[in-house]
Amino acid sequence: MNIVFVLCDALRPDHLGCYGYQKGTSPFIDKLAGEGVLFLNTVSNCNHTLPGLISAFTGLYQTTHKIDGPANFQRWGSLWQGEKTPFMQLRDNGYVVGGQDPEIYKHLGFDVEVKDIAVSVETHKNSRFFLWYRPETTHLPYNPPPPYDTLFMPAGYEISDTTREKLNLVKNKLIIHRPGFVSRLENGEDDPISKPGYERTYGITTFTEEERPAVVALYDGEVRSLDDEIKRYADKLERLNLLDETIFIITSDHGEQLLERGALGHSSCSMEGTLYDENIKIPLIIRCPRLLPQGRIIKKQVSQVDIMPTIFDMLGLAIQGTVDGKSLLPLIREERTDFHEVAYAMTQPCGWQLMKGDDRMLYCLRTPDWKLIRFNDPRSSVSEDYRLYNLQNDPGEEVNLASENPQITERLKKKLELWINGGKTL
């Protein structure tokens, strides 16, 4: 079996048809979901890219792999000293392992650079391959090509001159934050991740609720453009008679705020990242008709760290060394009914734009019914703040119930703190 692992940057599941969205943004992704397994409740490990990708690639939570920001990124090589990553283990088992941005992810240990999945599939069609790629189509800026730039604009929606100026920022800037925030870029600090074609840009503005439909229309246009891109990958595999011989995975690194709570983007873009569901719920679709049932929908909550253990299980391999995630194959095959539905996440409010000396961090524990978020700010007189949300009654996470439910708060708090300190996660 081959593996094509597509991690779509900032792709929200609730803007895909297979997750119930009604605007026609994802006809091909919906088709793949119908031919594979769709996970309705998948939680990312972080609210910015690099930590989430490492969690997906290693099966390790951020509390284990430690790559939580620019400072630890600089020490990545020493953190992994002597460890054999899953990519290295796949290479040992005869796979060509290819991925994006080797200058950034070199310590994961892959062989070849992937600039286009379709091209790489053609190049390695006679080998067993594991190829991953991160399309940035749904990452800010949102500037979809025609006709998708206007396709999802509400009928009769009139764009004022003021709104047009704001939309111009949305179409052209990587970082868009409200007044009062300052990015690493604006502060003149060096960016540890710098590559040609990815020069960071910023804009400062606020949006009204009346402007949200126009912003969402641009994002939806990007989702539709991404759908075409993924179709191109699958078409190449099909032309080479490899599609049904490939484990085809679609997921994301994190979610994306679309002006919920007033912010746009994720933590590295909005400068005010959170762990609310719009920022940590991600899609997960796995298609492999030779190994998996078609059209299966999994409602149980799973985690980003479960993806790599599942891939290895499907290949009949065992991951060597530490792993926090668990294989989802028994759940898919309905061989396991006692699946433990607890997921964890953490993020800096400013993600990769965190400035030196800023030690703020957010942590959360999520079950199907409850979410507990811990806010840590060493600079504040109240260094810790806990917020509890009933996800069944309050899916928008608007009412903090921590003080009204002290027993639930305390029980989840103990589990969350155990995870933060590197303890057992169950």
Secondary structure as the mmCIF struct_conf table of DSSP 4:
data_model
#
loop_
_struct_conf.conf_type_id
_struct_conf.id
_struct_conf.beg_label_comp_id
_struct_conf.beg_label_asym_id
_struct_conf.beg_label_seq_id
_struct_conf.end_label_comp_id
_struct_conf.end_label_asym_id
_struct_conf.end_label_seq_id
STRN STRN1 ASN A 2 CYS A 8
TURN_TY1_P TURN_TY1_P1 ASP A 9 ALA A 10
HELX_RH_3T_P HELX_RH_3T_P1 PRO A 13 HIS A 15
BEND BEND1 LEU A 16 LEU A 16
HELX_RH_3T_P HELX_RH_3T_P2 GLY A 17 TYR A 19
TURN_TY1_P TURN_TY1_P2 GLY A 20 GLY A 20
BEND BEND2 LYS A 23 LYS A 23
HELX_RH_AL_P HELX_RH_AL_P1 PRO A 27 GLY A 34
TURN_TY1_P TURN_TY1_P3 GLU A 35 GLU A 35
BEND BEND3 GLY A 36 GLY A 36
STRN STRN2 VAL A 37 VAL A 43
BEND BEND4 ASN A 45 ASN A 45
BEND BEND5 ASN A 47 HIS A 48
HELX_RH_AL_P HELX_RH_AL_P2 THR A 49 THR A 58
BEND BEND6 GLY A 59 GLY A 59
HELX_RH_AL_P HELX_RH_AL_P3 GLN A 62 HIS A 65
BEND BEND7 GLY A 69 GLY A 69
HELX_RH_AL_P HELX_RH_AL_P4 PRO A 70 PHE A 73
TURN_TY1_P TURN_TY1_P4 GLN A 74 ARG A 75
HELX_RH_AL_P HELX_RH_AL_P5 TRP A 76 LEU A 79
TURN_TY1_P TURN_TY1_P5 TRP A 80 GLY A 82
HELX_RH_AL_P HELX_RH_AL_P6 PRO A 86 ASP A 92
TURN_TY1_P TURN_TY1_P6 ASN A 93 GLY A 94
STRN STRN3 VAL A 96 GLY A 99
BEND BEND8 GLN A 100 GLN A 100
HELX_RH_AL_P HELX_RH_AL_P7 PRO A 102 TYR A 105
HELX_RH_3T_P HELX_RH_3T_P3 LYS A 106 LEU A 108
BEND BEND9 ASP A 111 ASP A 111
STRN STRN4 VAL A 112 GLU A 113
BEND BEND10 LYS A 115 LYS A 115
HELX_RH_AL_P HELX_RH_AL_P8 ILE A 117 THR A 123
TURN_TY1_P TURN_TY1_P7 HIS A 124 ASN A 126
BEND BEND11 SER A 127 SER A 127
STRN STRN5 PHE A 129 TYR A 133
TURN_TY1_P TURN_TY1_P8 THR A 137 THR A 138
BEND BEND12 HIS A 139 PRO A 141
HELX_LH_PP_P HELX_LH_PP_P1 PRO A 144 PRO A 145
TURN_TY1_P TURN_TY1_P9 PRO A 146 PRO A 147
HELX_RH_AL_P HELX_RH_AL_P9 TYR A 148 LEU A 151
TURN_TY1_P TURN_TY1_P10 PHE A 152 PHE A 152
BEND BEND13 MET A 153 MET A 153
HELX_LH_PP_P HELX_LH_PP_P2 PRO A 154 PRO A 154
TURN_TY1_P TURN_TY1_P11 ALA A 155 GLY A 156
HELX_RH_AL_P HELX_RH_AL_P10 ASP A 161 ASN A 172
BEND BEND14 LEU A 174 LEU A 174
STRN STRN6 ILE A 175 HIS A 177
TURN_TY1_P TURN_TY1_P12 PRO A 179 GLY A 180
TURN_TY1_P TURN_TY1_P13 ARG A 184 GLY A 188
HELX_LH_PP_P HELX_LH_PP_P3 GLU A 189 ASP A 191
BEND BEND15 PRO A 192 ILE A 193
TURN_TY1_P TURN_TY1_P14 PRO A 196 GLY A 197
STRN STRN7 TYR A 202 ILE A 204
HELX_RH_3T_P HELX_RH_3T_P4 GLU A 209 GLU A 211
HELX_RH_AL_P HELX_RH_AL_P11 ARG A 212 ARG A 239
TURN_TY1_P TURN_TY1_P15 LEU A 240 ASN A 241
HELX_RH_3T_P HELX_RH_3T_P5 LEU A 243 GLU A 245
STRN STRN8 THR A 246 SER A 252
BEND BEND16 ASP A 253 ASP A 253
STRN STRN9 GLN A 257 LEU A 258
BEND BEND17 LEU A 259 LEU A 259
HELX_RH_3T_P HELX_RH_3T_P6 GLU A 260 GLY A 262
STRN STRN10 LEU A 264 GLY A 265
HELX_RH_AL_P HELX_RH_AL_P12 SER A 267 SER A 270
BEND BEND18 MET A 271 MET A 271
BEND BEND19 TYR A 276 TYR A 276
HELX_RH_AL_P HELX_RH_AL_P13 ASP A 277 ILE A 280
STRN STRN11 LYS A 281 ARG A 287
TURN_TY1_P TURN_TY1_P16 PRO A 289 LEU A 291
BEND BEND20 LEU A 292 LEU A 292
BEND BEND21 GLN A 294 GLY A 295
STRN STRN12 ARG A 296 SER A 303
HELX_RH_3T_P HELX_RH_3T_P7 GLN A 304 ASP A 306
HELX_RH_AL_P HELX_RH_AL_P14 ILE A 307 MET A 314
TURN_TY1_P TURN_TY1_P17 LEU A 315 GLY A 316
BEND BEND22 GLY A 321 GLY A 321
BEND BEND23 LEU A 328 LEU A 328
HELX_RH_AL_P HELX_RH_AL_P15 LEU A 329 ILE A 332
TURN_TY1_P TURN_TY1_P18 ARG A 333 GLU A 334
BEND BEND24 THR A 337 THR A 337
STRN STRN13 ALA A 343 THR A 347
TURN_TY1_P TURN_TY1_P19 PRO A 349 CYS A 350
HELX_RH_3T_P HELX_RH_3T_P8 GLY A 351 GLN A 353
HELX_LH_PP_P HELX_LH_PP_P4 LEU A 354 MET A 355
TURN_TY1_P TURN_TY1_P20 LYS A 356 GLY A 357
STRN STRN14 MET A 361 ARG A 366
BEND BEND25 PRO A 368 ASP A 369
STRN STRN15 TRP A 370 ASN A 376
TURN_TY1_P TURN_TY1_P21 PRO A 378 ARG A 379
BEND BEND26 SER A 380 VAL A 382
STRN STRN16 GLU A 384 ASN A 390
TURN_TY1_P TURN_TY1_P22 LEU A 391 ASN A 393
TURN_TY1_P TURN_TY1_P23 PRO A 395 GLY A 396
TURN_TY1_P TURN_TY1_P24 ALA A 402 GLU A 404
HELX_RH_AL_P HELX_RH_AL_P16 PRO A 406 ILE A 420
TURN_TY1_P TURN_TY1_P25 ASN A 421 GLY A 422
#
